[in-house]
Amino acid sequence: PAYHGCTLGALALTGYAPMTAPFDPMMRQMPKIPAPRAYLDGLDPTDPDTGRHYADMLEERILQEGPETVLAFIVEPIGGASTGCLMPPEGYMQRIREICDRYNVLLIHDEVISGGGRTGTFFAADNWGTVPDIAALSKGFGAGYMPLGAVIAQERIVEAVLGHGGFIHGFTYAGNPLACAAGLAVIEEIERQDMMANALDVGTQLGHRLRALMNRYPIIGDVRGMGMLQAFELVADRSTMAPLPKDLNAHDRLVEAAYDEGLIIYSRRTRGGYSGDHFIVAPPMITTTQQVEEIIEKLTRALDRFCEDAGL
Ligand SMILES: Cc1ncc(COP(=O)(O)O)c(C=O)c1O
């Protein structure tokens, strides 16, 4: 599962049931494969066999559908709303690229959350050296303030579309000069301040500090992510990874407790959207080591209060 947006086309590709179910009668659901959640399946994400295991599900599905009917495969290189910073297991990204090439299927990277530099490279997929046919970019690309998004495609794809009369739809704000100028300024500042290096360096420390919280809170079942894109997941039992009771609404309550401390974290439900609680901690790319400590202090107070209120 992944989240790709709320138009009918994007929803048809999205795996987050509470968001897609109301629109089922209006759309044609697209075939999906399971996200590579090694941590829930008891597999080692650093083992190349794990990456192959999940990537081969793509090949099986393409064959099942009939390769000539499959136009594209879309993937978030690092998961966002649906999976909470899920990292691809070893070799997964590369093997998916190979499979798409083998069956002449376009590979689309949704870098709306993962792109823009917070993982240490401008595109998260650069961390695995894989190049898509098409990439979608937004959020960080406008520094999170300017409404700006982009679809970046290989020239042969752009030429093919132009050769067939071009993209006939228009949007009120497409090619907006102000937003584009802001996007260019953001990229210049990212480069000038070497923010991607800071995001990786300080973000890695953030990851270590979040992982250290697992000693204090048995309910933290997993910590994952890269650079300034980190997440943790709450569970009832770390040995089975059983989620907390869904009516506990941990995803809402911990976010509220964090707000009260002056900390913004982002939560969604992990298991198909109906249960499980993950929290993304994604501070700005300019965050300092001292600010990481401040984040951890506030999060600790919020977790203490949540555990006390929830009787955990
Ligand atoms: C990974 C991902 N893709 C696509 C989208 C949709 O982008 P937009 O809201 O700009 O349509 C979002 C979130 O909004 C997202 O998190």
The ligand as a MOL file (V3000), in Angstrom:
LIG
                    3D

  0  0  0     0  0            999 V3000
M  V30 BEGIN CTAB
M  V30 COUNTS 16 16 0 0 0
M  V30 BEGIN ATOM
M  V30 1 C 3.4110 10.3230 -1.4540 0
M  V30 2 C 2.3240 11.2660 -1.8690 0
M  V30 3 N 1.9590 11.3200 -3.1560 0
M  V30 4 C 1.0150 12.1530 -3.5870 0
M  V30 5 C 0.3660 12.9930 -2.7160 0
M  V30 6 C -0.6960 13.8720 -3.2530 0
M  V30 7 O -0.2270 15.1090 -3.5040 0
M  V30 8 P -1.2750 16.3050 -3.6050 0
M  V30 9 O -1.8720 16.4220 -2.2470 0
M  V30 10 O -0.4240 17.4650 -3.9670 0
M  V30 11 O -2.2430 15.9270 -4.6470 0
M  V30 12 C 0.6920 12.9960 -1.3510 0
M  V30 13 C 0.0850 13.8470 -0.3200 0
M  V30 14 O -0.5880 14.7350 -0.3410 0
M  V30 15 C 1.7000 12.1040 -0.9240 0
M  V30 16 O 2.0400 12.0370 0.3820 0
M  V30 END ATOM
M  V30 BEGIN BOND
M  V30 1 1 1 2
M  V30 2 1 2 3
M  V30 3 2 2 15
M  V30 4 2 3 4
M  V30 5 1 4 5
M  V30 6 1 5 6
M  V30 7 2 5 12
M  V30 8 1 6 7
M  V30 9 1 7 8
M  V30 10 2 8 9
M  V30 11 1 8 10
M  V30 12 1 8 11
M  V30 13 1 12 13
M  V30 14 1 12 15
M  V30 15 2 13 14
M  V30 16 1 15 16
M  V30 END BOND
M  V30 END CTAB
M  END
